Amino acid sequence: MSTHSFQGNRAHRDLHFDLRWCGPTHTTEDYTLHVGGRSHRLARHTPDTLAACSVTGTPTHFAMQVAVQTDAPQFIYVTVPPKVPNGFPTLSSVCIHTADDAGSYAVDDVAKAVVFMNPSLTMLTTAPAQTVLGYIGNNNNLEPLSFLISTLGSAWCQTVGVVDAAGQPVLKPNGTQFYTYDLHPSIITASAMPSRQSKALIYSDAALQGTRWTVLPGVSVLDMNAQNTTAEAWPRAKPAGPAGRQPPGNRDGYHVAVQDGGPNYGLSVAVKSLSENNGNIVIDLTVSNSYIRHTSVFVSFLQADGGTPIPVTNDAWLKQVFGLCAPWISDCLNWLLQNGLDSSALLGTNTLKFLGSVGAESTFLGIPVKAANTEFTFALPNNGSAGKIRILVGSLGVTSGNDCDPVAAWFGLSLTAFIDLAVPTFALLLAAGVQTNALFDKMFKDVSVLLPIASNVYASIKDLFTDPSKVGKDISSLVLTLGNVLVKSVLTKPDVLASLAAYFGTEEAEEAIPFVGWGFKVLAIEATVEQLAQTVGEVVGSPRVVEFDLQVTMDAQITVAPEQAFPDNASSFTITAQYTGTTTRTYSGTMPRDKVPGIVVDWKDVPVGGKVSFVVAMFDTNGWGVGKGQAGPFDNVLGGHPVFTATVTVKQELYPLTADTIYQHRQLLQYQGGYQWVPEAQAPTQTAANLGTGSDGGLEGLGNITLTDDLGVLGYVWEASGQGMPPPMGGGGGTPELYTMSNLGYRPIPGGDPTHWPDAGYMTAPEGYSGAPIPLYVRTAPGAGSSAPRFLYLDPSGDKDGGYHLREVTPVTDQAVPMGDARRQFNLATGRSWGRFAILPTSMAIHSNGYVVAVNSSCDHLLILALPTGSSADADAPWASAPLQPGTAPGRLLAPALVAIRPDQTMLVLEAGNQRIQAFSRGGHPVPVFSARKPSFWFPLISHAAPNKTLYLSMSVDVANYAFVLSQVGNGYDAGDFYLDVYTPT
């Protein structure tokens, strides 16, 4: 028994085990119990010992007065000695011991331990661990796992010797071979369902907030009322550090500020202050992390064109960094240099500079550690005028599409593999409780421990990134490889093992090696496509690299003008500015008492570049919309002027939306020598009962509808038989029921045909689909840059292996294009993609600054895709991330059925399971936008029937942020089966 830095509080108690599930040999085997580095021979129970112990159940074996930890959960296990000389022991049973538990363990406890080893469920302090184990034990999906373990018997886990890449045994310091306990593959697969159900409960338990899960409110929109106040206060504020710190300005009215500080995928960036050093701007910023992972932080400097990188050598970089990050960077670079390693492989290049790392949350699996916020101070390079500063944060996750992926992720990925996925196993065997916070604080900053691990991990897995199929949507191969690499090439190395022994003790460090792979394997099964529909984690579902930009800003002046006069009953107004590639800005104001020709609003420090569109809404005292207007998109530059200016004209709403508003039928689309909207007060009487009736060519089903205000075009999907078209993948005649899609104009075109003006936007599909495509058009404002598409559709012909791809649509709005022209046909060709999804979405929305979000009601997460700067071959297309967990707490989802996006770019998700509509940012965080509600992240759905009797069909949001939800109760055979509910913005 070795000595380590943590002894903990111990007590002695009798422990009992029911090993009948191990098979007939349990009556003759010589079992050994292992607890915290100590071994105890198990005795077989007799009727007398059973009667004396008074434990529940019928245990078969026991050990008397075993020393166990009382202030932390402890992983304990039972083995059978080797059957041959120099052989390996056989693992018979495992369990998680906690203070005051029954002290009697059976096969259900083995199953609970397997699930508990999932890094997203593990806890290292007693009370939270007991809560988590309680949820796992009460899980109705645990029984199949327990039954499987019992059925497999001794085959549930096999002992395997560790060999290196050349097939040679990897030896311990005493000359014996390392070994691992490999779970049967079916057990790993079976662990996914109880893990998922346990997470849904755990991530809904308020008692575990701050230890197992956190709520980091997102930011979907920036309040210009507050930003103006902050910007005006800067020159008067006391310096936060060295004299002269203030937002830097330069010529021509431009300034510098962070464009979107998040949080995005658990990460946030905030600029604390700026100063000067020898004529260079010095930036002091903070990076925060709320997910259970460790990250690496890099910075890249771009010239004024926003694209050309500015090179900085390591020697120059060491002179540009200050504060606490400076010695850390120096120590890391020196270690690599002293060990003959290329720093550019792990710690960036001359155009990607290393800043440091940021830890996971403010607790490590329940153990308080130093705050997750890390401050970085650095100067801009003096060999070029930096027009853009990129902060890149990397870790384990799915491909991000970022040009610095995976270089910016290597270090964070390696730290996550070791600290967040492997260290919990060491801590559980040691029963390292709260008292180990100082130990973890020290270890997580120890260059002599972290750099050898990171460099070895990098060397072992870098080639894996040459195969996109192994690091894309399904990172299970990467997670499994990380686990194997840590055991075979890293943790078993003498120098690394010696470093770990200094923290955990020699025998304890060696004792943990056989179990290290368990956490990786149960996490990897969650990362497979087969399990994405059931559970996904914050780590395995987030992008590998998340970027934050510091860019040039400017001031703006927006004028709100009436078309004739402002509404008399208007009492307040909002201005929403939609920017390409960055967060929306909003402003709220009170209408002037006197009649005025216009309202002028000044904004400070708004983004520069790309496009911007403005939306204005006016409300009465009851909050009902009485006026609205839109303007843009505009080129978002000063153009030689001191401030940016724009004017938005507001029209009065002649029929303001109120609680008494009644919607009436107005027009019907008909074909009479061409498409036309025919006035018709009587709504059609057909219902779902009429679908699939009549002769060949009848309508079978209705699909998605989308529209673009900019073009006055709507797209829609339907299913019908007898359309005379083959399915797109070849084969088939004209009779199958197929889905197809079309475009039509919904707004007259100036100078066009006064009757058949809908024909101007007409498009049709040359082929059909067996599943429903989803057209997806930006309502207004451009996408993320001039190269990003504004009109897309989801190709349903994909699969889970290649993904379901977004294809581009080129709308037609010119009436001069003949109806039979090829340009009026959707291009359904495969091969080029703007991104893909691992599961088939059932509802989608496109974010005006270049994001697509999607849900599927059978999957408890939100799919988020950042549209790339250009299309790519299908095999190279980026995958959507899925960072959310199931549950009822803020930021968790249950049965998300519909998704929509407000004009202020807040994403709304209708959850059928939680019976609410929850707001999210594009970075996957809940947003507190419903100020009149507590909590302010969501509002409840109106109930017309039991949730399992309600089908949610569609959700949309208007210019004033009113949400419209269409639902169906019953079979849809009667008009009374349908409800349209309208929800106010707050």
CORTA-V795148 format. One record per pair of residues at least 4 apart in sequence whose ideal C-beta (glycine too) atoms are under 6 Angstrom apart, sorted by the first residue. I is the first residue (numbers start at 1). J is the second residue. D is the distance in Angstrom with one decimal. If there is no record, write none. Layout:
BEGIN
I;J;D / I;J;D
END
This chain:
BEGIN
1;37;5.5 / 2;505;4.1 / 2;506;4.4 / 2;507;4.6 / 4;504;5.3 / 4;505;3.1 / 4;508;6.0 / 5;439;5.8 / 6;432;5.7 / 6;436;5.3 / 8;69;4.9 / 8;431;6.0 / 8;433;6.0 / 9;70;4.9 / 9;71;4.9 / 10;67;4.9 / 11;70;5.0 / 12;65;4.4 / 12;67;5.6 / 13;103;5.7 / 14;64;5.4 / 15;63;5.3 / 15;66;5.2 / 15;103;5.4 / 16;55;5.1 / 16;59;3.7 / 16;62;4.6 / 16;104;4.1 / 17;59;5.7 / 17;61;4.8 / 17;105;5.3 / 18;57;5.8 / 18;59;4.7 / 18;60;5.6 / 18;106;4.0 / 19;26;4.3 / 19;60;5.0 / 19;61;5.8 / 20;26;5.9 / 20;60;5.8 / 21;107;4.3 / 21;150;4.2 / 22;26;4.5 / 22;92;5.6 / 23;153;4.3 / 23;154;5.9 / 25;29;5.2 / 29;80;5.2 / 31;42;4.0 / 31;61;5.9 / 31;78;5.3 / 32;39;5.4 / 32;41;5.9 / 32;79;5.3 / 33;40;4.4 / 33;42;5.4 / 33;63;5.0 / 33;78;5.5 / 34;39;5.7 / 34;77;5.3 / 35;66;5.6 / 35;76;4.7 / 37;507;4.9 / 37;508;5.0 / 40;63;4.4 / 40;66;5.7 / 42;61;4.1 / 42;63;5.5 / 43;62;5.9 / 44;61;5.7 / 45;49;4.9 / 45;50;5.1 / 45;59;5.9 / 45;60;5.7 / 45;62;5.9 / 55;104;4.3 / 57;104;5.7 / 59;104;5.3 / 68;97;5.7 / 69;74;4.9 / 69;431;3.4 / 70;99;4.5 / 71;126;6.0 / 71;433;4.3 / 72;431;4.3 / 72;433;3.1 / 73;96;5.3 / 73;98;5.0 / 73;129;3.9 / 74;97;4.6 / 74;431;3.7 / 75;428;3.9 / 75;429;5.1 / 76;97;5.3 / 77;94;4.4 / 78;92;4.6 / 78;93;4.3 / 79;89;4.2 / 79;91;5.7 / 80;90;4.3 / 80;92;5.6 / 81;89;6.0 / 82;87;3.3 / 82;88;5.8 / 82;89;5.7 / 83;87;5.9 / 88;159;4.1 / 88;179;4.7 / 90;159;5.9 / 91;157;4.8 / 91;181;4.5 / 93;110;5.7 / 94;110;5.6 / 94;113;4.7 / 95;105;4.2 / 95;109;4.1 / 95;113;5.4 / 96;113;5.1 / 96;116;5.4 / 98;126;5.6 / 98;129;5.6 / 98;130;5.1 / 99;126;5.5 / 105;109;4.1 / 107;146;5.1 / 107;149;5.6 / 107;150;5.2 / 108;146;4.9 / 110;149;5.5 / 111;142;5.5 / 111;145;4.4 / 111;146;4.3 / 111;149;5.9 / 112;116;5.9 / 112;133;5.9 / 112;136;4.9 / 112;137;5.6 / 114;191;5.4 / 115;136;5.0 / 115;191;5.5 / 115;194;5.1 / 115;195;5.5 / 116;121;5.8 / 117;518;4.5 / 117;519;5.2 / 118;195;5.1 / 118;522;4.5 / 119;421;5.2 / 119;519;4.9 / 119;523;5.7 / 120;537;4.9 / 121;132;5.8 / 122;365;5.5 / 122;424;4.7 / 123;128;4.2 / 123;129;4.1 / 123;132;5.3 / 123;365;5.5 / 123;366;4.7 / 124;365;4.4 / 124;366;5.3 / 124;367;5.3 / 124;427;5.2 / 125;366;3.8 / 125;433;5.9 / 125;434;5.7 / 128;208;5.9 / 128;211;4.9 / 128;366;4.8 / 132;202;5.8 / 133;137;6.0 / 135;198;4.9 / 135;201;4.4 / 135;202;5.5 / 136;198;4.8 / 139;194;4.8 / 139;197;5.0 / 139;198;5.5 / 141;193;4.2 / 141;194;4.3 / 141;197;5.0 / 142;194;4.7 / 145;190;4.6 / 145;194;5.7 / 148;190;5.3 / 149;156;4.9 / 152;156;4.2 / 152;184;5.6 / 156;184;5.4 / 157;181;5.1 / 157;183;5.6 / 158;182;5.1 / 159;179;5.4 / 160;180;5.4 / 160;182;5.1 / 161;177;5.0 / 161;179;5.1 / 162;170;4.4 / 162;178;4.0 / 162;488;5.8 / 163;167;5.2 / 163;169;5.8 / 164;168;5.2 / 164;170;5.5 / 169;177;4.4 / 170;178;4.9 / 170;492;5.0 / 171;175;5.8 / 171;177;5.8 / 172;176;5.2 / 172;178;5.9 / 178;492;5.2 / 178;513;5.8 / 179;514;5.9 / 180;514;4.8 / 180;517;5.8 / 181;514;4.6 / 183;187;4.8 / 183;188;5.4 / 188;521;5.0 / 188;525;5.2 / 189;525;5.9 / 191;195;5.7 / 191;522;5.0 / 192;525;5.1 / 192;531;4.9 / 194;198;5.9 / 196;534;4.8 / 196;535;3.6 / 198;202;5.8 / 199;203;5.4 / 199;885;5.5 / 199;886;5.9 / 200;886;4.0 / 200;887;5.2 / 202;208;5.9 / 202;212;5.8 / 203;213;4.9 / 203;885;4.8 / 203;887;3.5 / 203;889;5.8 / 203;892;5.2 / 204;887;4.1 / 204;888;4.0 / 204;889;5.1 / 208;212;4.0 / 211;363;5.7 / 211;366;4.5 / 214;290;5.0 / 215;890;4.8 / 215;891;5.8 / 216;263;5.0 / 216;290;4.2 / 216;925;5.7 / 217;928;5.4 / 218;263;5.8 / 218;921;3.1 / 218;923;6.0 / 218;925;2.8 / 218;926;6.0 / 218;927;4.5 / 219;921;5.7 / 220;905;5.6 / 220;906;3.9 / 220;921;4.3 / 220;927;4.7 / 221;584;4.6 / 221;586;5.1 / 221;904;4.3 / 222;227;6.0 / 222;583;5.4 / 222;585;5.0 / 224;228;5.8 / 224;585;5.0 / 224;587;4.2 / 224;603;5.2 / 228;604;5.1 / 231;604;3.5 / 231;605;5.0 / 233;237;5.6 / 234;246;5.5 / 234;247;5.2 / 239;243;5.6 / 239;245;4.7 / 240;245;5.7 / 240;273;4.4 / 241;245;5.5 / 241;273;5.8 / 242;275;4.8 / 244;275;5.6 / 245;273;4.0 / 245;274;5.9 / 245;275;4.2 / 247;255;5.8 / 248;256;5.0 / 248;274;5.2 / 248;281;5.1 / 249;255;5.0 / 250;254;5.6 / 253;554;5.7 / 253;638;5.7 / 253;642;4.9 / 254;552;4.6 / 254;554;5.4 / 255;553;4.7 / 255;605;5.8 / 257;553;4.6 / 257;605;5.0 / 258;269;5.9 / 258;271;5.1 / 258;550;5.1 / 259;549;4.9 / 259;551;5.1 / 259;582;4.5 / 259;607;5.6 / 260;582;5.0 / 260;583;4.6 / 261;268;5.7 / 261;269;4.8 / 261;270;5.3 / 262;267;5.6 / 262;268;4.1 / 262;923;5.6 / 263;268;4.3 / 263;923;5.8 / 263;925;5.0 / 264;546;5.6 / 264;923;2.8 / 265;542;4.4 / 265;546;5.3 / 265;883;5.5 / 265;923;5.5 / 265;924;5.7 / 266;289;5.9 / 266;290;4.5 / 266;291;3.4 / 267;289;5.7 / 267;393;5.2 / 267;546;5.2 / 268;288;4.4 / 269;285;6.0 / 269;287;5.5 / 269;391;5.4 / 269;548;4.2 / 270;286;5.0 / 271;285;4.9 / 272;284;4.6 / 272;286;5.9 / 273;284;4.9 / 274;281;5.9 / 274;283;5.6 / 275;282;4.7 / 277;282;4.8 / 277;379;5.4 / 280;379;4.4 / 280;380;5.5 / 280;382;5.3 / 281;380;4.8 / 282;379;4.7 / 284;377;4.6 / 285;376;5.7 / 286;373;5.2 / 286;375;5.3 / 287;297;5.6 / 287;358;5.1 / 287;374;5.4 / 288;372;5.8 / 288;373;4.8 / 289;295;5.8 / 289;358;4.6 / 289;372;4.9 / 290;361;5.9 / 291;538;4.5 / 292;360;4.9 / 292;420;5.8 / 293;360;5.4 / 293;395;4.8 / 293;416;4.5 / 293;420;5.5 / 293;539;4.9 / 294;357;5.9 / 294;359;5.7 / 294;360;5.8 / 294;412;5.8 / 294;415;3.7 / 294;416;5.0 / 294;419;5.3 / 295;358;4.9 / 295;393;4.9 / 295;395;4.4 / 295;412;4.0 / 296;357;5.4 / 296;394;5.1 / 296;411;3.6 / 296;412;3.6 / 297;355;4.3 / 297;356;5.5 / 297;393;5.5 / 298;348;5.4 / 298;352;5.2 / 298;354;5.8 / 298;392;4.6 / 298;408;4.7 / 299;353;5.3 / 299;355;5.6 / 299;391;5.7 / 300;351;6.0 / 300;352;5.2 / 300;390;4.3 / 301;310;4.2 / 301;381;5.5 / 301;386;4.6 / 301;389;5.9 / 302;306;5.6 / 302;309;5.8 / 302;388;4.2 / 303;308;4.2 / 303;384;5.6 / 303;387;5.8 / 304;385;5.5 / 304;387;3.6 / 306;387;5.7 / 306;388;4.8 / 309;351;3.8 / 310;381;5.2 / 310;384;4.4 / 311;350;4.2 / 311;351;5.5 / 312;316;5.2 / 312;317;5.1 / 312;353;5.7 / 312;381;5.1 / 313;350;6.0 / 314;333;5.9 / 317;353;5.2 / 318;330;6.0 / 320;378;5.4 / 320;379;4.3 / 321;325;5.7 / 321;326;4.5 / 321;329;5.6 / 321;378;4.9 / 322;326;5.6 / 322;377;4.3 / 323;377;4.0 / 325;329;6.0 / 325;355;5.8 / 325;356;4.7 / 325;376;4.9 / 328;356;5.2 / 329;354;5.9 / 331;447;4.7 / 332;447;6.0 / 333;343;5.5 / 335;447;5.5 / 335;451;4.7 / 336;341;4.4 / 336;343;4.7 / 341;455;5.7 / 343;347;4.8 / 344;349;4.7 / 346;410;5.3 / 346;411;5.9 / 346;458;5.3 / 347;354;4.1 / 348;352;4.0 / 348;353;5.6 / 348;354;4.7 / 352;404;5.9 / 355;376;4.8 / 358;374;4.7 / 359;372;5.4 / 359;444;5.9 / 360;420;5.9 / 361;372;5.3 / 362;371;5.3 / 362;372;5.1 / 363;368;5.4 / 364;369;4.8 / 364;440;5.5 / 365;424;6.0 / 367;434;5.8 / 367;437;5.3 / 368;437;5.1 / 369;437;5.7 / 369;440;5.4 / 369;441;5.7 / 370;441;5.4 / 380;386;4.8 / 388;551;5.2 / 389;550;4.0 / 390;547;5.9 / 390;549;5.7 / 391;548;4.3 / 392;404;5.0 / 392;408;4.2 / 392;545;5.6 / 392;547;5.4 / 393;546;5.0 / 394;408;4.0 / 394;409;3.1 / 394;412;4.6 / 394;544;5.9 / 394;545;4.6 / 395;412;3.8 / 395;413;5.8 / 395;416;5.3 / 396;413;4.8 / 396;416;4.5 / 396;539;5.5 / 397;542;4.4 / 397;543;5.3 / 397;544;4.2 / 398;475;6.0 / 398;879;5.5 / 398;881;5.5 / 399;472;5.1 / 399;878;6.0 / 399;879;6.0 / 400;405;4.7 / 400;543;3.6 / 400;544;4.9 / 400;545;4.4 / 401;868;5.1 / 401;878;3.8 / 402;545;4.3 / 402;547;5.8 / 404;408;4.2 / 404;545;5.7 / 405;544;5.2 / 405;545;4.2 / 406;465;5.4 / 408;545;4.9 / 409;413;4.9 / 409;544;4.5 / 409;545;5.4 / 410;458;5.1 / 411;454;5.5 / 414;454;3.8 / 414;457;4.1 / 415;419;5.4 / 416;420;4.8 / 417;421;5.4 / 417;482;4.4 / 418;422;5.1 / 418;453;4.9 / 419;423;5.2 / 421;519;5.2 / 421;520;5.8 / 422;486;5.6 / 422;516;5.1 / 425;512;5.2 / 425;515;5.1 / 425;516;5.1 / 426;504;5.2 / 426;512;4.5 / 427;432;4.0 / 429;511;5.8 / 429;512;5.0 / 430;504;5.6 / 430;508;5.3 / 432;436;4.1 / 436;440;5.9 / 439;503;5.9 / 440;444;5.8 / 443;503;5.5 / 447;451;5.2 / 449;499;4.6 / 450;454;5.9 / 451;455;6.0 / 452;496;5.4 / 453;490;5.4 / 456;489;5.5 / 456;490;4.5 / 457;485;5.8 / 458;462;5.7 / 460;485;4.1 / 460;489;5.2 / 461;481;5.5 / 464;470;5.5 / 464;481;5.7 / 465;471;5.4 / 468;472;5.0 / 470;477;4.0 / 471;475;5.9 / 471;478;5.2 / 472;879;5.2 / 473;838;4.3 / 473;879;3.8 / 474;528;5.6 / 474;529;5.1 / 475;479;5.9 / 475;527;4.9 / 475;540;5.9 / 476;524;4.1 / 476;527;4.4 / 476;528;4.6 / 479;520;5.4 / 479;523;5.6 / 479;524;4.0 / 479;527;5.7 / 480;524;4.8 / 481;485;6.0 / 483;517;4.4 / 483;520;3.0 / 484;488;5.7 / 485;489;5.1 / 486;490;4.8 / 486;491;5.2 / 487;491;6.0 / 487;516;5.7 / 490;496;5.8 / 491;496;5.9 / 497;509;5.9 / 500;504;5.7 / 500;509;4.4 / 501;506;4.2 / 501;509;5.0 / 504;508;4.6 / 504;509;4.8 / 507;511;5.9 / 517;521;5.7 / 520;524;6.0 / 525;531;5.8 / 526;531;5.2 / 526;535;5.3 / 526;537;5.9 / 527;540;4.2 / 529;800;4.5 / 529;838;5.2 / 532;536;5.7 / 532;838;5.2 / 532;839;5.7 / 533;839;5.7 / 533;858;5.8 / 533;859;4.7 / 536;541;4.1 / 536;861;5.2 / 536;882;4.5 / 537;541;5.8 / 538;883;5.2 / 541;881;5.7 / 541;882;4.0 / 541;883;4.5 / 542;881;5.6 / 542;883;4.5 / 543;881;5.2 / 552;608;4.7 / 553;605;4.3 / 554;608;5.2 / 554;638;5.7 / 554;644;5.8 / 555;604;5.5 / 555;643;4.6 / 556;603;4.4 / 556;606;4.9 / 556;644;4.1 / 557;602;5.3 / 557;643;5.1 / 557;645;5.0 / 558;575;5.8 / 558;601;4.9 / 558;646;5.4 / 559;598;5.3 / 559;600;5.2 / 559;647;4.5 / 560;599;4.3 / 560;616;5.5 / 560;648;5.5 / 561;598;4.4 / 561;647;5.6 / 561;649;5.3 / 562;566;4.6 / 562;650;5.6 / 563;649;5.5 / 563;651;4.8 / 566;570;5.6 / 567;618;5.9 / 567;626;4.3 / 567;627;4.7 / 567;652;4.8 / 569;620;4.5 / 569;626;5.7 / 570;591;5.0 / 570;618;4.2 / 570;626;5.2 / 570;627;5.8 / 571;591;5.6 / 571;620;5.8 / 571;621;4.8 / 572;590;5.6 / 572;619;5.2 / 573;589;5.4 / 573;618;4.6 / 574;586;6.0 / 574;588;5.3 / 574;617;5.2 / 575;587;4.4 / 575;616;5.5 / 576;586;5.0 / 576;615;4.4 / 576;903;5.2 / 576;904;5.0 / 577;585;4.4 / 577;612;5.7 / 577;614;5.5 / 578;584;5.5 / 578;613;4.8 / 578;781;4.5 / 578;848;5.0 / 579;607;5.2 / 579;612;5.2 / 580;610;3.5 / 580;611;4.9 / 580;782;5.7 / 580;784;5.7 / 580;849;5.6 / 581;610;5.7 / 581;784;4.8 / 581;849;5.4 / 581;850;6.0 / 582;607;5.0 / 584;904;4.9 / 584;905;4.2 / 586;904;5.4 / 587;601;5.8 / 592;596;5.2 / 609;636;5.8 / 610;636;5.4 / 611;633;4.0 / 611;636;5.9 / 611;782;4.7 / 612;632;6.0 / 612;634;5.5 / 612;636;4.3 / 613;632;3.4 / 613;633;4.6 / 613;781;3.9 / 614;631;4.8 / 614;632;5.6 / 614;646;5.8 / 614;648;4.8 / 615;630;5.2 / 615;903;4.9 / 615;959;5.6 / 616;629;4.6 / 616;648;4.7 / 616;650;5.4 / 617;625;5.9 / 617;628;5.0 / 617;959;5.8 / 617;960;4.1 / 618;626;5.4 / 618;627;3.6 / 619;623;5.4 / 619;625;5.9 / 620;624;5.3 / 620;626;5.2 / 623;984;5.8 / 624;656;5.2 / 624;657;5.5 / 624;658;5.0 / 625;653;5.8 / 625;657;5.3 / 625;960;4.0 / 626;653;5.2 / 626;656;4.6 / 627;650;4.8 / 627;652;5.1 / 627;653;5.7 / 628;959;4.9 / 629;648;4.9 / 629;649;5.1 / 629;650;3.9 / 629;651;6.0 / 631;648;4.3 / 633;781;5.4 / 633;782;5.5 / 634;646;5.9 / 638;644;5.8 / 657;661;5.2 / 665;683;3.8 / 667;677;4.3 / 667;679;5.7 / 668;678;5.3 / 668;680;4.2 / 669;677;5.9 / 670;678;4.9 / 671;675;5.6 / 674;756;3.3 / 674;759;5.0 / 675;744;6.0 / 675;758;4.1 / 675;759;5.3 / 676;755;5.4 / 676;756;5.4 / 686;690;4.2 / 687;972;6.0 / 687;973;5.3 / 688;972;3.3 / 688;973;5.7 / 689;973;4.1 / 691;699;5.9 / 691;700;5.8 / 692;700;5.1 / 694;698;4.1 / 696;721;5.9 / 696;722;3.7 / 697;722;3.7 / 699;720;5.2 / 700;719;4.3 / 700;720;5.5 / 700;737;5.0 / 701;719;3.7 / 702;718;5.7 / 703;717;2.9 / 703;718;5.8 / 703;772;4.5 / 704;717;5.1 / 704;774;4.9 / 705;716;4.7 / 706;715;4.9 / 706;775;4.7 / 706;776;5.8 / 706;777;4.7 / 707;714;4.0 / 708;713;5.5 / 708;777;4.2 / 709;779;5.6 / 709;780;4.6 / 710;780;5.4 / 711;811;5.7 / 711;813;5.3 / 712;745;5.6 / 712;746;5.9 / 712;747;3.2 / 713;743;5.4 / 713;745;5.7 / 713;761;4.0 / 713;811;5.4 / 714;746;5.1 / 715;743;4.9 / 715;775;3.6 / 717;741;4.6 / 717;772;5.6 / 717;773;6.0 / 719;737;5.8 / 719;739;4.8 / 721;737;4.7 / 722;735;6.0 / 723;738;5.8 / 724;734;4.0 / 725;767;5.4 / 725;768;4.9 / 726;732;4.6 / 726;767;6.0 / 727;732;4.8 / 727;768;5.6 / 727;770;5.8 / 728;767;4.2 / 728;797;6.0 / 728;828;5.3 / 729;797;5.8 / 732;736;5.7 / 738;768;2.9 / 739;769;4.6 / 739;772;4.7 / 740;765;4.6 / 740;768;4.8 / 741;765;5.3 / 741;773;5.5 / 741;775;5.6 / 742;764;5.0 / 743;761;5.3 / 743;763;3.9 / 744;758;4.8 / 744;761;5.5 / 744;762;5.7 / 745;757;5.9 / 745;758;4.3 / 745;760;5.0 / 745;761;3.4 / 748;757;4.7 / 749;757;5.5 / 749;760;5.0 / 752;757;4.8 / 752;760;5.6 / 752;815;4.8 / 753;757;5.3 / 753;815;5.9 / 760;813;5.5 / 760;815;4.1 / 761;813;5.4 / 763;812;5.8 / 763;824;5.0 / 765;826;4.7 / 766;825;5.0 / 767;828;5.7 / 769;773;5.6 / 769;796;5.3 / 771;796;3.6 / 773;793;5.2 / 773;794;5.9 / 773;796;5.4 / 774;794;4.1 / 774;844;5.3 / 775;793;4.6 / 776;792;4.7 / 776;844;5.4 / 776;846;5.0 / 777;791;4.9 / 778;790;4.2 / 778;846;5.4 / 778;848;5.6 / 781;848;4.3 / 783;788;3.4 / 783;790;5.1 / 783;850;5.0 / 784;788;4.3 / 784;849;5.7 / 784;850;2.2 / 784;867;5.6 / 787;869;5.3 / 787;870;5.5 / 788;850;5.1 / 788;867;5.0 / 789;808;4.6 / 791;809;4.1 / 791;811;5.6 / 792;806;4.8 / 792;808;6.0 / 793;807;5.7 / 793;809;5.7 / 794;806;6.0 / 795;805;4.9 / 795;807;5.3 / 798;802;5.5 / 798;803;5.4 / 798;804;4.0 / 798;805;5.7 / 803;836;3.2 / 803;837;6.0 / 803;838;6.0 / 804;836;6.0 / 804;837;4.8 / 804;840;5.2 / 805;833;4.1 / 805;836;4.7 / 805;874;6.0 / 806;834;4.4 / 806;835;5.1 / 812;817;5.4 / 812;823;5.5 / 812;824;5.5 / 817;821;5.0 / 817;823;5.7 / 831;874;5.9 / 832;871;4.8 / 833;874;4.9 / 833;877;3.7 / 834;867;5.9 / 834;871;5.3 / 835;865;4.5 / 835;877;5.6 / 835;878;5.2 / 836;877;5.0 / 836;879;5.8 / 837;841;5.7 / 837;863;5.5 / 837;880;4.8 / 839;856;5.5 / 839;859;5.8 / 841;854;3.5 / 841;856;5.6 / 842;856;5.0 / 843;855;5.3 / 843;898;4.7 / 843;899;5.1 / 844;854;4.4 / 845;853;5.4 / 845;899;4.9 / 845;900;5.3 / 845;901;4.6 / 846;852;5.2 / 847;851;3.6 / 847;901;5.6 / 847;922;5.7 / 850;867;4.6 / 851;866;5.7 / 851;922;4.7 / 852;865;4.5 / 853;864;5.6 / 853;899;5.4 / 853;907;5.5 / 854;863;4.3 / 855;896;4.0 / 855;899;5.0 / 857;895;5.0 / 857;897;4.5 / 860;886;3.6 / 860;893;4.9 / 860;894;5.7 / 861;882;4.5 / 861;884;4.5 / 862;884;5.2 / 863;880;4.2 / 863;882;5.4 / 864;880;6.0 / 864;881;5.2 / 864;924;5.8 / 865;880;3.9 / 868;878;5.7 / 872;876;4.3 / 872;877;5.2 / 883;924;4.6 / 884;893;5.6 / 885;892;5.6 / 887;892;3.1 / 888;914;5.7 / 890;926;4.3 / 890;937;4.5 / 891;926;4.2 / 893;911;5.7 / 894;911;5.6 / 894;913;2.8 / 894;914;4.7 / 895;912;4.3 / 895;913;3.3 / 896;909;4.9 / 896;911;5.2 / 897;910;5.3 / 897;912;4.5 / 897;952;4.4 / 898;910;4.1 / 898;952;5.4 / 898;955;4.2 / 899;909;5.3 / 900;908;4.9 / 900;955;4.6 / 900;956;5.7 / 900;957;5.2 / 901;907;5.4 / 902;906;4.6 / 902;957;4.7 / 902;961;5.1 / 903;959;5.7 / 906;919;5.1 / 906;927;5.7 / 906;929;5.5 / 907;920;4.4 / 908;917;5.4 / 908;919;5.9 / 909;918;5.3 / 910;917;5.1 / 910;952;5.7 / 910;955;5.4 / 911;916;5.5 / 912;952;6.0 / 915;941;4.9 / 915;947;5.7 / 916;938;4.2 / 916;940;5.4 / 917;938;6.0 / 917;939;5.9 / 918;937;5.7 / 918;938;4.0 / 919;927;4.3 / 919;929;4.8 / 921;925;4.9 / 921;927;5.3 / 926;937;4.3 / 928;936;3.9 / 928;937;5.6 / 930;936;4.9 / 930;939;5.3 / 930;986;5.7 / 931;936;5.7 / 931;986;5.4 / 932;986;4.6 / 933;939;5.3 / 942;981;4.9 / 944;969;5.3 / 944;979;5.2 / 945;949;4.2 / 945;950;5.2 / 945;969;4.4 / 950;967;5.5 / 950;969;5.7 / 951;968;4.4 / 952;967;5.1 / 953;966;4.6 / 953;968;5.8 / 954;966;4.4 / 955;965;5.1 / 956;964;5.0 / 957;963;5.2 / 958;962;4.9 / 961;985;3.7 / 962;982;5.8 / 963;983;4.2 / 964;982;5.6 / 965;981;4.8 / 966;980;5.4 / 967;979;5.1 / 968;972;5.2 / 968;977;5.5 / 968;978;5.5 / 969;977;5.5 / 970;977;4.2 / 972;977;5.1
END
